[in-house]
Amino acid sequence: MVSYFDSLHPAHRDKLIFRPEETNQLARQIKERKFTTLYAAPGFGKSILVNKALSLLREQGHPTAVVMLDLFNITCTQALAKLYAGAFKRYVDDYNKEALLPISIDFGNVSLPLAINLPNLLASVTDINFVVYFKEFQNILEMDDGEMVLKLMEKEFEGHRDVAYIVTGEQTNKMKSIFEKRKFFYRINCNIPLGPLPKKDCVTYLRNGFLLSGKDLEAETADAIYKTAGGYPKIINRLAALCDAQALGYINKRILRGAVETYFNDNEAAYRFVVGNLTANQINFLKAVCDGVAKFSSAEILKKYRLNSSANVFRLKEALSRKEIVTFDADDRASVIDPMFEHWLKERYFK
């Protein structure tokens, strides 16, 4: 029997996403043909939020043509142009069937400027509400001429009045680099922040889910599941599913402790691989983050965690950010991106 909390099951995978305000905001921005960014770590519910917003628009009678461009394996401008052109070819072909002035394009050799203007060109001559939905947008930074591609996109997208853009990415620090540090698209970017899910909604979800399977969840244990997962949707669901599998009728902290240990065991190899590729200094810095250090360059902290110097601290921040292990907020406060990795570090690695 599939658990109510099994996030892999299509009947259950979107139950945990309580983001009505964000859903309404995204739907509104799509209708207004805005450029919207959503970036957070994997499992934070970006795709489900997009799907909910699109479903809401359908319910409201606002049709959209969603063109998804996944940049996961796109490594050069030629590949990006080909992906773009291929995604819009059928719309060009359909338009050309009855057009007095057909759109003439050699799809075997499309330039990137022409490709990225296709949705706006088509929208201007049809009544189609195009939504261009990027996944793994941060991969543009990995291209040799990624900076040029971003500048080109920014210039062209600013003139696209008839197309809505949704831009998502799972590598938080790279997305921050594009949109916050380098400030690409800042004149048109309408970011929707994705923080932890509301605690009250999550606790209600957990208690109701266990009741459906005839099990009772302690209030303190519900709070503990939320706190352990850091309000992170995928982890809440996974811990709940593991608790559900272990208990016959009563979910308490002992059951949760067993679920956490199972989670650690399932991810042990991946976590060991991460720390195995860190230098001694990087591990020392990570220990300081786990200990809640806020100011890394004080003489006391430099000595206690053997960080050497303020200049070295800067290099460590850059290195761990590039590895998508640690992120920093607007006040330069550090946090480990994956809350369960942080728990593993505290309870197994640094213990």
N, C-alpha and C positions, 0 to 999 in steps of 0.2 A: 504493500500500500504506500502510495506517495504521500509524504508528509505535507501538511498544510504549508509548511515553511520551506519546502524544497524549491529554491529559486530557479532551478533548471527546468522545472515542469511548466509548460506553457499556460496551464490553468491557474498557476499560483505566482508566477514570477513578478507581476506588477502590483501585488497586493500591498507591498510595503511602502510604496512611494506616496507619501502624503505631502504633495507640493501644489495645493490648489492655487495659491497666489502666483507661483512661478508659471504654472500651466496657463493661467489666464493671461499673464503678462506676455508669454511667448506667443500665444495665439493672437493677441492684439498686435504684437510687433510683426508677425507674419502678414496679417491683414494690411498693415501699414507699409509693407515692403521694406522692412528695416534689415540692417545687418546685425545679427545677434550672435554673441559668443557665449558658449557654455563650456567651462573646463574644470575638471576635477579628476581625482584618481579613478582608476577602473572600479566599476561596481557602485558608483555614486548615483546612478539612475539617470544619466544624461539621455540615453536612447529612449528609455521609457517615458521620460518627460516630453521629448520631442513627439513621440507617438501619441501621447495623451493630448497634446496641443493640437496635433493634426486631426485627431478624432473629434475634438471639440469643434474645430472649424467645420468639419463635415456635418456635425449635428446642427450647426448654425446655418447650414446651407451655403457655405463658402467653399467652393471646389478649389482644389490645388493640384498641381502636377509636380510631384516631388521627384527631384533628380538627385540621387545620392552619389557622391564622389568620395570613395574611400581611398585615402592616400597612403595606406599602410605599406604598400610595396612600390610606391612611386619614388624614383630616385633621380630623375632628370626632367628637364623642361619638355623634351620630346615626348616622354611617357605621360606627362601631365596633359599636354596638348591632345595626345591620342585618347586619353581617358575622357577628357572633356568632350571632344568631337564625337566619340563613340556614344556617349550618353545622350547627346542631342540629335544624333543622326535621324532617328525615326521621326522626330518632330519636324525636322527640315524636309524629309521625304514626304510626310503627310501634307505639309504646307505647299510643297511644289506641285502636288497633284492637280491643284486647281488654281494656282497663282498665275496672274497675268505677268508678273515680274518675279520669276522663281529665284530663290537664293542659290547662287552658283558657288559650290565649294568642292575642292578636291580633298575628300576625307582621308586620302592616303598620305597627304602632305599638308597638314594644317598648321599654320603658325600659332604660337601661344596667344598673341594678342587677339587674333580672330577667334580662336576657340573660346576664350573667356568672355568674349562679347556675344557669343551665340545666344545665351538665354535672354539677354536684353533685346537683341535684334528680333528674336522670335516673338517676345512679348509685345513688342511695338507693332507687329503686323498681325497679331492674333489676339484672341480674348483669353488666352491661357494665363492663369496665375502661377507662375513658376516659383518653386521653392528649391533653391540649390543648397543641398545639405552635405557639408563636408564632415568627414570623419578623419581623425588623426592628422589634423591640419598642421600640427607642429613639425611634421616630417619635411615640410618645405625647407626648414632650416638646414636639413642634412644635404640638400642639393648643393653642388659646387657654386651655382649662381642663385642660391636661395634668396639672397638679399634683393637681387634684381627682380625676381619673380614676385616677391612681396610688394615691392615698389610699383610694379606694373599692375598687380591686382588692386592695390590701394587707389591708384590713379583712375583705373577703369570703373571699379565698383562705385566710386563716389558719384559717377554719372549715371549709374543704373537706377532709374526711378521706378521701373516696372517689375523688379525681381526682388524677392525676399531671400536673404542668405542666413543660414544657420551654420555656425562654425563650431565644431567640437574637437576636443583633444584630450587624451588621457595622461599625457606627460605634463603635469601641472607647471613645472618650472620653465619648460620650453614655451608653453603657452603664455606664461607671465612675461617671458623675455620678449615675445613678439608684441603683446598688447599692452604691457605695463612698463617694461623697461625701455624698449625701443619705440613704443607708442605708435606702431603701425595701425592704420585705420581709425585713429583716435577721433577724427571728425565725424565718423559714421558709426562707430562701435557702440552697440547697446548691450552691455554685458548683463547677464543674469547670474548673480552669485549663487553657488550651490554649497551651502554649509551643512552641518549635521542636521538630521531630521529632528523635528520637535519631539521632546521626550514624552510629553503627555500622549501624543498620538501613537508613538511606538509602544508604550506600555499598554495602551488599550488594545492595539493590534496583537501584541503578544498574548495577553490574557484571553482575548476572544479566540485566538487561534488554538490555544491549548484546550479551551473549553469544548471546542468542536470535536476534539479527539478524546474527550472525556477525562481531561487532566486538569489539575489545579496548579496555578502558578503563584508562588509567594510574591507579595508586593515587593519585598526587598530583593528578591531574585530578579524580578522584572527590571528594577532599577539597575541591578548589577549587570544584567545583559546589555542594557543600553550603555552604561558607563564603560564596560569592557570594550564594546564595539566602537566607542567614540561617536555614537550616532550615525555610524556608517552603514547604509542600507544593506549591502551585500553581506557584511559580517554579522549584522543582527539576524538576518535570515539564516545564515549558516549555523550560528551558535544555537539558535532556536531549533533548527532541524536536528542538530546533534543531541540536544537535550531531549527532544521528542523521541529520538531513537533509543535513548537509554532508560527513560522513565516509564513506569507502568501507570502511575496515577498522580504523583506529586512531584512538582518541579521545585527543588530547593537549591541552595548554594552548593551543596555537595554534587548534585547532578550537573550544575553549571561548571564546577571545577573539572569534572570528568570531560565535559564537552570542550573546554579550553585545552585540556591536555591532548585530546584527539585532534583538535585543530592544529596545535603545535606539531604533533607527529606527522600530520598530513603535509605540512609545509616545511618540515625540518630541512629537507635537502635544499629547497630554494633559499631558505634563510641562511644556511651554512654557505651556500655559493656566494651570496651577497657579501657576507663578512669576510669570506676567504679572498675576495678581490679588493679589500681595503688595506691601506697602509696602517702601520701602528698609530701614526698621528691621527688619521681619519677615525680610527676606532676610539681613540682617546676623546676626540671631539664628540663623537656619537654618545659616549658615556656621559659627557657633560650635558648634552641635550636631554638624555634620559633622566638625569638628575635634576632637571629643571633650571639649569643655569641660564640666566638672561644676559649677563654682561661677560663676554668671553675674553676680553682683552685686559681685565684687571690683573695686577701682578699676582694676587692670590690665586686666581683661577688658572692663569698661565702656568704657575708652579704646580698646583694641585693635579692638573690633568696633563701635565708635560706637553703643553702646546707651543712652547718655545718663544713665540713672539706675536705681536699684533699682526705683522705682515703675514706670518704663517697662518694665523686664524682666518684672514681674508682668503688665502688659497684653499684652506680646508672647507670654508663655506662654499666656494665656487665648485670644488671637486664633488662634494656631497650633493650639491644642487644639480650638477650635471648628471649624476647617477640617479637622480629622482628618488633619493632616500630621505632627504631633509628639505623642508621648504621654509621660507621666511615671510612673515606678514609685513604690512606697511611700516610697523614699528621695529622691524628687524628681529622679532622674536622667532626663535626656531622651534620647529615641531617635526617629528617623524611622520612622514606621509601615511604610512600604513600603521594604524594603531595596534594591530596584532603583532606586527614585527617588533614594535616598541615593547609590548608585553613580553615577547619571547626574549628580547635582549635583557630585560630586567630580571626575568624569572629563570632563564636558563644560561644565557651567555655571560652576563656580568655577575651572576649570583655567586 
